[in-house]
Amino acid sequence: MIVFIRIAATSLPLIALPALAAEAPIATGITSVGPAAFIFTVAGALLLTLIFRSTASHVMRIITARLGAYRIRRALSARSPDVLHDFILPGAYGGLVKIDHAILTAGGILCIQTKHYSGIVFGAEEEAQWTNVDGTLRRRFLNPLIQNEGRTRALQRVLPDVPVDNLVVFTGSVDFPTPPPKNVIRVAALDSFIAKHIFGPSKVKDWDAAWLTVKSAALTDEASRKDLQAQIA
C-alpha cells in the first residue's frame, strides 16, 4: 500500500531548513564560557602550585629542624653525659629564658643555641640582625650571638664561679660567604670545637656539685613553659 503525505502550503520548503538553522544558531554559552573557564583553570593550577611549594618548603624546614636537633643531641651525648636540653632559667635581667643546650666540659659550660637554616647566612658579630638566603627565600633573623648572650648570663648567674661560654651551632646545609664570627660553627664541627675550646680560669673544685646546681635550677615543668610563652607573646 502506498501512502501519500500532503505538505501544507504554509509549511517552509525542506531545502530552506538548513539555511534557517544557520541564520539562528542556538546559544549554548560555549563560546563565551570557554576562555573564562580556561583562565580560571590556569589560575587555579598556578595557585595550587604556589600552595604546594609553600607547603613543601614549610615541611622541609620542619624536617631540617628536627634532623638538626637530633644531630646536635647525638653529638653532645657522645661527648659528655652531663648535658641538658631545652630548659628554662630565670633571666639575668628578669623574666625567663629558654636555653637550647648546655654541656659540662673539662673547663666550663657551653651555653648553646641552635639555628636550623639552609642556604647562605650573612652576619657580623656586632650586627643586630643576620640574613639567610635560601633559593628565592630571603629572611632576616636576630643575631644569635646577641640573643644567646642573655641566656649565657642567666646560666652564669646560677654558677658565678664557673666559666660559661656562648656558642651558636648551625644545622642544615648552611654556608658563610665570609668567615663566621667567633663561636659560630656548623654542627659537623661541634665535637672538635668542644675538644679544643679553652675557657677562662675558674675556682671550681667540685664539678659534679656545680652541674648538680644547674640541674636543680633548670625549669622543665609545664607551668614554666606556659609562663615563658606568655612572656614572649
N, C-alpha and C positions, 0 to 999 in steps of 0.2 A: 504494500500500500504506500502511495506517495503522498506526503503531507506538504502543502504549500503554506509558507509563512508570509503574511502580508505586513509590510512595514508601513507604518503610518506616514502620511505626508509631512507631518510636523517633526518627525524624527530627523536627526542630523545624519548626513551621509556617513557611512562607516569609514570612509577614507579620510574624513576630517577629524576623527577622534585622536589620532596621534598628534596632529598639529595643535589640538586643544590642550592635550597633556603637556606639550612643550611650552605653550604660552602661559600656563597656570601651574607651575610646579608646587608640590605640597611642601610647606615649611616644616622641616624636620629639626632645625636648630643645629645640625651637624656643622654647617659652615661657620657659624658664629661661636659655638662652644668649643670646637676642636682646638684652635690656637690657645684659648684660655686654659683648657684642660692641660695642654702641653706645657704651658708656662707654670701652672700650679704643680705639675708633676716634677719639672726640673727644679723648681724652688724647694719642693718637699725633699727631693733627693739631696740637694745641697745642704738643707737644714739637718737632715739625718746624718750626713757626712760630718758636719761640724759637731753635732752632738756626740757622734761616735768617737771622733778624735778627742774631744774634750773629756769624755768618759774614759777612754783608753789612757789618756795622759794622766788623769787623776788616779786610775787604778795602778798605773806603773809607778807613780810617786809613792803610793801606799806600799806596794811591794818592795820598792827600793828602800823605803824607811825601815820596814820590818827586817829585810835582809841585812841592812846596815846595823840595826840594833842587835841582831843575832851575832853578827861578826864581831862586834866590839865586846859583847858579853863573853863570847867564847875566848877571845884574845886575853881579856882581863882575868878570867877564871883560870886560864892556863898559866898566867904569870904569878898570881898570888891568891891564896884562899881568903884574904882579907879585902873583900870587895863589897860595896853597897851600890844598889841600882835604884834609881827613880824614888828618891826620898825627899822629905821636906824638912827644912830647918827654919827657926826664927831668923828673919833678916837682920843684917848688921845695922840697918837703919830703920828697923821696924817692919811690920808685916811679916810675910812668909816668902821663902824662895824654894824652888824645886831644883834639886841637883840631879843631873842625869846619872853620873857615875862618880864614885870615889874609890881610890885604891891606895892601900898602905904599902909603901915600898921600903927599901932599906934606909932611905934618908929622910922620908917625909910622906906627905899625902898629896896625890894628884887629884884636883877637882876638875872633872872632865865634862865638857859639853859636846854633844854630837850634833852634827849638821848633815842631813841626808839630802844631798844635791848631786845632780849630774851636770855635765857641760863645763862651762868656764866660770871661774869665780874671780872677780876683781875686788881688791880692797886693801887699804893700807892700815897700819896699826892705829893711827890716830883718827881715821875717818869714822864718822858716826854710823854710816850705812855702807854696806857692801852690795855688789851687784852679781847676780847669777844670770848667765845667758845659756839657755839650753834649747838649741834649734831656733825656732821662731819665738820662744818664750823668753821674756826678759823681765826680771823681778828684782826688787830691792829688799834687803833684809838688814836687821840690826847687826852692827859689828859684834860678832860672837865673843871676841876677847873682852870687850867692854861689858857685854851682857853677862859673861861668866865671872867677871871680876867681883861683882856684888855677891855672887854665890861663894866664891873663894873666900871672901872676907867673912861671910856668915860661918863657914867651916872653921876659919881661923879663930873666930870668936869663941867657938866651943873648945878649941885647943890652942891657947895662946902661946904655948912653948913648942909647938910642933910646926915645922915648916910646911906650908901649904902652897902649892903652885897651880897656876891657871893653865889648862890645856884644852885646846879645841881640836876635835878629830872629825874630819870629813869622810863620809862614806859615799859609795857610789862612784861612778866614773867621772871624777872631777879633775880639772886641770887648772893650774895657775899660770897665767901668761908671764908673770914675774915671780920671783921667789916669795913665798908667803911669809908673813911676819913670824917672829919667833914664837914657838909653842903653838903653831898651827900646822897640823900634819894630816896625812891620809891614814886610814885605818891600817893599811898594809905596813906602815912604819911604826905602829904603836909599840910592838914588843921591843924593837931596837931602841926606840926613844926612852922607854922606861929603864932599859938596861944601862943607858949612857947618861941619863939625866942626873945632874948634880944639884942637890938642894943646898940651902944655906945652913949655917950652924944651928944646932938645936941643943936643948937642955934635957931632952927626954932620956930617962933611964929605963923605963918600963914601957916598951912599945905596945905590948898586949893590953896593958891598962889604958893606954891612950886610945887605942882602937875601940876598946870596950866603951869608953866615954862617948865616942862618936856614935856607936850603935845605940847607946842609951838615949842620946839626944835626937836621933832620927825619928821623924814622924811619918808613919805609913798608914795611919788609920783613915777611915772614910771621912770622918768629920773634918780632919785637917785638909784633906783633898778638896772637900766642898768649900772650906774657908778660903783656900788658895784660888779656886775658880771664881768665887765671889769677888776676891780682891782683883783678879785680872779683869773681870767683867766691869 
